[in-house]
Amino acid sequence: MDAFLFQVLAGLATGGIYASLALALVMIYQATHLVNFAQGEMAMFTTYIAWSLINAGMPYWPAFLLTVGFAFVLGVLIERIIIRPVEDAPVLAVVVVFIALLVILNSTAGWIYTYTIKSFPSPFPKEPLFGIRYMSAHEIGAICVTLVVLSLLYAFFRFTPLGLAMRAAAQNAQSSRLVGIRVGWMLALGWGLAAAVGAVAGMMVAPIVYLDPNMMGGILLYAFAAALLGGIDSPMGAVIGGFAVGVLENVLGAFVIGNELKLTVALVLIIGVLLVRPSGIFGKVHVTRV
């Protein structure tokens, strides 16, 4: 029973990271109706920025906040410079741009920082917090950071005029333009927020998996499974799906299929959801009259 509880709680910790990245995927999907395959590499690249700042002597939390700001600016620039010129291109062309962006970021990080695995510090103590022996301090801290970020995003999109304008632009661009919303900039800000959320996920997962240019490959796969499970157009579904995938991955890996095959959990979930319910648990089913 103790072993099962340990795996569930550890799954919640990693699930929070999957939830953050899945939410970033959903935010981009709502704006473009495409999956950003470079989301993981954007998170990885900004995590290297945080590593550089910390190694230069900056305290962790100022480096954390500065990295989130850098990620936001990077997301806005990518949308304005790279994505905007091809937004009306065929879907396959945009997908190729996403894949090219993935390769460019991965190669650039390897060129600058090399492919040597590096350790990334955790801001949380090594001793268990609050006497909880089933979870490490970093796992508890990662869940808390994830919940704070998700709460701030919910409040932003629910209660601020800018957040409401961004939601409107993502859901119906034509109607938004008619009421004076600058849709182009709203989409760019959405890319910036998605990149910032991805950076938080990267900095939270780096102390667990270590830092290298390929660190987010498996994480992105789990996040994609989480987004599909919850609903690729549902932010709430992405969050719930992230925690569910984290728990399933840990429990099945520990007691059923072994840790070597844990990645197949994400693949099976992706295939199963696409076959049984492509819209996900909380996603909307779109019906078009022809």
Secondary structure, 3 states (H helix, E strand, C coil): CHHHHHHHHHHHHHHHHHHHHHHHHHHHHHHHCCCCCCHHHHHHHHHHHHHHHHHCCCCHHHHHHHHHHHHHHHHHHHHHHHHHHHCCCCHHHHHHHHHHHHHHHHHHHHHHHCCCCECCCCCCCCCCHHHCCCCCHHHHHHHHHHHHHHHHHHHHHHHCHHHHHHHHHHHCHHHHHHCCCCHHHHHHHHHHHHHHHHHHHHHHHHHHHCECCCCCHHHHHHHHHHHHHHCCCCHHHHHHHHHHHHHHHHHHHHHCCCHHHCHHHHHHHHHHHHHHCCCCCCCCCCCCCC
